[in-house]
């Protein structure tokens, strides 16, 4: 049987992560062990569009433009201290992710420096020398930038690089001094890097279900042990799960007077449908294989081929590959 197919579109994920409660929960659960470091009321929407001047090419100024999925500014401890939080949603592995995140973060820091320099120059209080040349005072500080990569692909197996060094072809002569080459790490968030119990929103159910997308028996066992809970799931949690999983019945679920939805029935119907589709596709492939074999010369040999193709699964698979079925 084929697993559940993820069909969440970029705009749907943007909608999900733009919700302050979900955004805060993603960071708290993934990075802070479930501790409520970031509260929804601390978050302010930041402009995700990034523009950075990087010099001239052919006499024209070159400008890099990047769009982050979702970025928010968070105040901490009711003070002026703040951090820039950014989330990148990925349905597929991105083999240049360390460079991509590094560029995004560098653009955020560059923008902060430009704003600070502009403010200092407008104040006109910069001393001659280092302050005047840099446009900043020695005590000036930037806001930390934290970027996470939320991977919700159906494979849930990220085989791409997580460090910049993983992407570099470092000559053997430089390997003893590899530490001198600046590195950059990706904060990957997927079912294998988090503890689902650390989340308070429907992200908990998302991370519980993601590893079971291609495990029919595992999904059945999961629903068996959690049936009561998923029959009375909070409607917002159900909405969140429906954004990540291709379960049409989930998208049509109606909440009851208690604000609950029954996800069990929808997922079980999906499992039956997927199983029936798998059986039907398997039968079609066998029929195609028989048709191909019947067109081969030699009647006796054809009979033996068909008999073996129907009874020997390994030989059947070999023929499927051979004939491109």
DARAMO-V645715 format. One record per residue. N is the residue number from 1. PSI is psi in whole degrees, -180 to 180 (none if undefined). D_LAST is the distance of its C-alpha to the last C-alpha in Angstrom with 2 decimals. Layout:
{{N:PSI:D_LAST} {N:PSI:D_LAST}}
This chain:
{{1:138:17.14} {2:149:16.80} {3:178:20.17} {4:139:22.49} {5:133:21.74} {6:128:24.80} {7:17:25.68} {8:128:29.34} {9:161:30.49} {10:-40:33.12} {11:-31:35.82} {12:-41:35.27} {13:-39:35.62} {14:-43:38.66} {15:-43:40.11} {16:-52:39.63} {17:-16:41.13} {18:-17:43.95} {19:120:45.34} {20:-38:48.15} {21:-43:47.81} {22:-42:44.11} {23:-46:44.69} {24:-41:47.59} {25:-37:45.69} {26:-46:42.81} {27:-44:45.32} {28:-43:47.49} {29:-37:44.68} {30:-38:42.71} {31:-31:45.63} {32:22:48.77} {33:26:47.81} {34:-8:48.33} {35:137:51.86} {36:68:52.73} {37:-41:53.64} {38:125:52.36} {39:149:53.48} {40:-36:52.07} {41:-7:55.55} {42:-15:55.72} {43:137:52.88} {44:139:53.35} {45:133:50.62} {46:155:50.49} {47:119:49.33} {48:-12:45.77} {49:124:46.15} {50:133:47.27} {51:130:49.03} {52:130:50.43} {53:132:52.27} {54:23:51.25} {55:-163:53.46} {56:148:53.41} {57:117:51.03} {58:33:52.35} {59:-6:55.41} {60:145:53.48} {61:134:53.23} {62:130:49.75} {63:129:48.82} {64:135:45.87} {65:129:44.53} {66:143:42.40} {67:115:41.57} {68:154:41.48} {69:-60:39.62} {70:135:42.75} {71:137:46.06} {72:154:49.24} {73:131:52.72} {74:131:54.11} {75:144:57.78} {76:144:58.61} {77:34:61.61} {78:27:63.16} {79:-168:64.25} {80:-9:63.51} {81:135:60.96} {82:161:57.48} {83:154:53.98} {84:121:51.16} {85:132:47.96} {86:140:44.60} {87:132:41.08} {88:120:37.84} {89:131:34.81} {90:121:31.45} {91:-24:28.00} {92:155:26.52} {93:138:27.94} {94:115:30.35} {95:-2:30.97} {96:23:34.36} {97:-40:35.67} {98:-42:38.86} {99:-40:39.95} {100:-49:39.06} {101:-39:41.13} {102:-42:43.87} {103:-46:44.19} {104:-48:44.35} {105:-40:46.98} {106:-38:48.94} {107:-36:49.08} {108:-46:50.42} {109:-39:53.09} {110:-41:53.95} {111:-39:54.48} {112:-42:56.77} {113:-44:58.78} {114:-41:59.17} {115:-42:60.44} {116:-42:62.82} {117:-44:64.17} {118:-44:64.76} {119:-45:66.61} {120:-40:68.75} {121:-35:69.72} {122:-33:70.66} {123:-30:72.85} {124:29:74.55} {125:16:75.31} {126:134:73.53} {127:157:75.80} {128:154:76.07} {129:-133:74.01} {130:-41:70.72} {131:-45:70.61} {132:-39:71.23} {133:-42:68.72} {134:-22:65.86} {135:10:66.75} {136:156:66.54} {137:158:68.96} {138:-32:68.47} {139:-5:68.15} {140:141:65.44} {141:153:62.17} {142:159:58.65} {143:136:56.54} {144:146:53.81} {145:125:50.24} {146:118:47.55} {147:133:43.92} {148:152:41.05} {149:109:37.29} {150:104:35.77} {151:115:32.10} {152:31:30.25} {153:154:26.59} {154:-25:24.22} {155:-31:23.71} {156:31:27.52} {157:98:27.34} {158:109:29.21} {159:12:28.50} {160:171:30.60} {161:145:34.25} {162:-10:36.99} {163:148:39.88} {164:-38:40.82} {165:-29:41.51} {166:-21:37.84} {167:-9:37.12} {168:142:39.95} {169:86:40.01} {170:121:43.43} {171:146:45.08} {172:-34:46.26} {173:-24:49.81} {174:-9:49.57} {175:-40:47.85} {176:-20:51.27} {177:27:52.09} {178:-29:48.76} {179:-20:50.70} {180:-17:52.45} {181:118:49.21} {182:136:48.87} {183:168:45.93} {184:130:44.38} {185:142:42.62} {186:133:40.11} {187:87:40.87} {188:131:37.35} {189:113:37.15} {190:180:34.14} {191:-26:33.81} {192:-8:34.30} {193:-2:37.51} {194:165:39.39} {195:115:40.97} {196:-29:40.02} {197:-11:43.48} {198:-9:45.06} {199:147:43.92} {200:-18:45.94} {201:-168:43.81} {202:-6:40.34} {203:-27:39.05} {204:-48:39.68} {205:-36:37.07} {206:-49:34.64} {207:-25:34.94} {208:-36:34.74} {209:-30:31.48} {210:-46:29.68} {211:-14:29.02} {212:6:27.59} {213:-33:24.96} {214:21:22.11} {215:89:24.20} {216:-49:24.15} {217:-39:26.76} {218:-40:28.83} {219:-42:28.95} {220:-44:30.06} {221:-39:32.73} {222:-48:33.89} {223:-31:34.42} {224:-42:36.14} {225:-20:38.70} {226:22:39.20} {227:-50:38.92} {228:-42:42.48} {229:-45:42.29} {230:-13:39.10} {231:-19:40.47} {232:49:43.43} {233:138:42.06} {234:137:44.17} {235:-39:42.83} {236:-36:42.86} {237:-41:40.86} {238:-39:38.30} {239:-42:38.26} {240:-45:37.62} {241:-40:34.65} {242:-22:33.12} {243:-22:33.18} {244:-25:30.83} {245:143:28.40} {246:75:26.08} {247:89:27.75} {248:-40:28.68} {249:-29:31.17} {250:-39:33.00} {251:-21:33.76} {252:2:35.36} {253:140:37.44} {254:134:41.14} {255:148:43.71} {256:-174:46.42} {257:-16:50.15} {258:2:50.01} {259:32:47.56} {260:158:44.73} {261:153:41.09} {262:101:39.03} {263:-22:35.82} {264:-52:34.94} {265:-43:33.98} {266:-45:31.83} {267:-40:29.86} {268:-40:29.53} {269:-39:28.27} {270:-41:25.66} {271:-44:24.59} {272:-44:24.31} {273:-43:22.37} {274:-39:19.85} {275:-43:19.56} {276:-39:19.09} {277:-40:16.37} {278:-43:14.56} {279:-45:15.16} {280:-43:14.11} {281:-38:10.73} {282:-43:10.36} {283:-41:11.67} {284:-40:9.47} {285:-42:6.29} {286:-44:8.86} {287:-41:10.14} {288:-40:7.25} {289:-42:7.25} {290:-42:11.01} {291:-42:11.20} {292:-44:9.75} {293:-37:12.16} {294:-19:14.94} {295:-3:14.99} {296:150:15.82} {297:151:19.63} {298:96:21.75} {299:-47:22.03} {300:-45:23.25} {301:-35:20.70} {302:-42:17.93} {303:-44:19.54} {304:-37:19.67} {305:-46:16.03} {306:-45:15.11} {307:-44:17.85} {308:-38:16.79} {309:-32:13.11} {310:-30:14.61} {311:-22:17.44} {312:104:16.41} {313:-42:14.37} {314:-43:14.45} {315:-37:13.42} {316:-45:10.52} {317:-40:9.41} {318:-42:10.24} {319:-37:8.16} {320:-47:4.89} {321:-40:6.50} {322:-41:7.94} {323:2:5.61} {324:39:3.83} {325:none:0.00}}
